[in-house]
Amino acid sequence: MGSKKNAFKILGHELPREMIAIAINSQVSRTQDQLHLHIDCVDANVARALSDYKPVIDFNWQMTSVALKGRRYWIRRLDSDDLSDFNPFRLLADGVPGAAGNMGNHSLVVVGSTFSQVRGFILLADRAESKEGGHGEDLEDHRCEIANDANIPNRNEPLEATTIR
């Protein structure tokens, strides 16, 4: 929750949950040699695509039929107010073929959502292949253009990068 408050402090106001994402890059795509979270705004084109795609997202992992930022992702719905009752890493390991045996090659992105007045999240996963994929942070926009508000300064850095130790 502290990271969310920091993000809103930087922006100057709260954003709808659909505009915020948490991304974890695959091990081979990390710029730091440790697991860390990127908490930032969702890329505007990604947000529009997810909004359009939302009616067909269910509780089982499925491959998207549309590309997001040039890649197709595994996607699923999760009904939860705040993720306190779910472990997205466990859902990825248990639900995406091949993920459990090689979690380090997978990225995970969590985007806030509302499904027919039920608060939840959209989970997206990708597998690093060669030098492509596994970079969930690609679905975020560090400049937060989705907010389209003159009071939000242009930024080139993430709102928050949190290291898990």
C-alpha positions in Angstrom: 0.0 0.0 0.0 2.9 2.4 0.7 4.0 2.1 -3.0 0.5 3.1 -4.2 0.5 6.1 -1.9 3.9 7.1 -3.2 2.7 6.8 -6.8 -0.3 9.0 -6.1 1.8 11.6 -4.3 4.0 11.9 -7.4 1.0 12.2 -9.7 -0.8 14.6 -7.5 -4.1 12.6 -7.5 -5.4 9.1 -7.5 -6.0 7.1 -10.7 -8.6 4.5 -11.4 -7.3 1.0 -10.7 -7.5 0.2 -14.4 -4.6 2.7 -15.0 -2.1 1.1 -12.6 0.0 -2.0 -13.2 2.5 -4.0 -11.3 5.1 -5.7 -13.5 7.7 -8.3 -12.7 10.2 -9.0 -15.5 11.6 -12.4 -16.2 15.0 -13.1 -14.7 16.7 -12.9 -18.0 15.1 -9.5 -18.8 15.9 -7.8 -15.5 18.2 -4.8 -15.4 18.9 -5.5 -11.7 20.1 -8.9 -10.5 17.1 -9.4 -8.2 13.4 -9.7 -8.2 11.7 -6.3 -8.1 8.3 -4.8 -8.8 7.6 -2.0 -11.3 4.5 -0.1 -10.2 3.5 2.4 -12.8 0.8 3.5 -15.2 -0.5 1.1 -17.8 0.4 2.0 -21.4 -2.7 3.7 -22.8 -2.9 1.4 -25.9 -2.6 -1.6 -23.6 -5.4 -0.3 -21.3 -7.7 0.2 -24.3 -6.9 -3.3 -25.6 -7.6 -4.8 -22.2 -10.8 -2.9 -21.8 -12.0 -4.3 -25.2 -10.8 -7.8 -24.4 -12.2 -7.9 -20.8 -15.6 -9.6 -21.7 -13.8 -12.7 -22.8 -11.3 -12.9 -19.9 -12.3 -15.7 -17.5 -10.7 -17.5 -14.5 -8.5 -19.8 -16.6 -5.3 -18.8 -18.2 -5.7 -18.4 -22.0 -3.5 -17.0 -24.7 -4.6 -13.6 -26.0 -5.8 -13.4 -29.5 -4.4 -9.9 -29.9 -0.9 -8.7 -29.4 -0.1 -6.2 -26.6 3.0 -4.2 -27.5 3.9 -6.8 -30.2 3.5 -9.9 -28.1 0.7 -12.3 -27.2 0.3 -12.9 -23.4 -1.3 -15.5 -21.2 -4.2 -13.8 -19.5 -6.7 -14.5 -16.8 -9.2 -12.7 -14.5 -8.9 -12.6 -10.7 -11.7 -11.3 -8.5 -10.1 -9.7 -5.5 -10.1 -6.3 -3.9 -6.4 -6.1 -3.1 -4.6 -9.4 -3.8 -4.3 -10.2 -0.1 -6.2 -13.5 -0.6 -4.3 -14.7 -3.7 -0.7 -15.3 -4.8 -0.3 -14.3 -8.5 3.0 -16.2 -8.7 1.3 -19.4 -7.5 -1.6 -18.8 -10.0 1.0 -18.4 -12.8 3.0 -21.5 -11.7 -0.2 -23.7 -11.4 -2.0 -22.4 -14.5 0.4 -21.6 -17.4 2.0 -24.7 -19.1 5.7 -25.0 -18.3 5.7 -22.1 -15.8 6.2 -24.1 -12.6 9.4 -25.7 -13.8 11.0 -22.4 -14.9 9.4 -19.4 -13.2 12.5 -17.3 -13.8 11.7 -17.2 -17.5 8.3 -15.7 -17.0 7.1 -12.2 -16.5 4.0 -11.3 -14.6 1.9 -8.2 -14.9 -1.1 -7.4 -12.7 -3.5 -4.6 -13.8 -6.4 -3.4 -11.7 -9.8 -4.0 -13.2 -13.6 -4.1 -12.5 -15.7 -6.9 -14.0 -19.4 -6.0 -13.9 -19.0 -4.1 -10.6 -16.7 -6.7 -9.1 -13.3 -5.4 -8.3 -10.4 -7.5 -9.5 -7.3 -7.8 -11.6 -6.2 -8.9 -15.0 -3.1 -11.1 -14.8 -0.8 -11.3 -17.8 2.2 -13.6 -18.2 4.8 -14.0 -20.9 7.8 -16.3 -21.3 11.2 -15.1 -22.3 12.4 -16.7 -25.5 15.9 -16.0 -26.8 16.2 -12.2 -26.5 12.4 -11.5 -26.8 9.6 -11.6 -24.3 9.6 -11.8 -20.5 9.7 -8.1 -20.1 6.3 -7.3 -18.5 7.4 -3.7 -17.9 6.8 -3.1 -21.6 3.1 -2.9 -20.8 3.7 0.1 -18.6 4.2 3.8 -19.4 6.7 5.6 -17.2 5.4 8.9 -18.5 1.9 8.1 -17.4 0.3 9.5 -20.6 -2.9 7.6 -19.8 -3.6 10.2 -17.1 -3.6 12.9 -19.8 -3.6 15.6 -17.1 -1.6 18.9 -17.3 -0.9 18.6 -13.6 1.1 15.4 -14.1 4.8 16.0 -14.9 6.4 14.1 -17.7 8.5 11.4 -16.2 11.1 9.1 -17.6 11.4 6.9 -14.5 8.9 4.5 -13.0 6.6 5.6 -10.2 8.0 2.9 -8.0 10.5 0.1 -8.2 10.3 -2.1 -5.1 12.9 -4.8 -4.4 11.8 -8.0 -2.8 14.4 -9.5 -0.6 
